């Protein structure tokens, strides 16, 4: 069964896109076919970190010159990518009709991929919430800074209140120690459970890594040894924990048929009617 996972954050600059790419690498290392969708409409940057220059984006789909299948691009390490386009104001300011058009196109994606990972933009905009709601499972990325944690909690709260999503995973990036990552993850999970009724599963934390910083500057994040770096091992471990949730009887979202997941994207039904 195809798995759709969104990687999201309340605040920008917390490492969400790097998390998406490394999750894709980890999935590929396990033999899964992977499609990454850059859901940061108008400000896409997955392609930049992969060293790609897309020739077609969602803007072309909106213009009617191609279909969603036509903008799938082959990337490094066997990762396929759909870029939403960068520096395109039209995509950054989508109206309801254009957003519905894009979501409907996503519902027509081929089901040949084992894993679809959506890299959303940051915050609680309608686009972010819709992509998270349509996924089987969403992963919140944050850093230890108080404002980043506050925004992460706000996102979790809104997803529960507006979309009845009461389960998610949490990844803490840029931690100074393992103890810090563990402590922050457990504390945020405790607060979300107490005040929102949401089960937040801390899946790991990422230590700072100089090797990663050099690969970012070189636009070669998806290289052969990426998962063997300090940060890469953290992402790989986190991905294994997320993948284990697919077999968890407590994770109700995994049991939604793929047709129902994409029908939420297409606006054909509501999330509540699928549960």
ABEGO torsion letter per residue (X at the ends): XBBBBBBBBABBGAGAAAAAAAAAAAAAAAGBBBBBBBABBGABAAAAAAGBBBABBAAAAAAGABBAAAABBBBBGGBBBBBAEBGBAAAABBBAAAAAAAAAAAAABBAABABBBBBBBBEABAAAAAAAAABABBBBBBBABAAAAAAAAAAAAAAAAAAGBABBBBBBBGBABAAAAAAAAAAAAAAAAAAAGBBBBBAEBBBBBAAAAAAAAAGBABBAAAAABAAAAAAAAAAAAAAAAAABAABAAAABBAAAAAAAAAGABBAAAAX
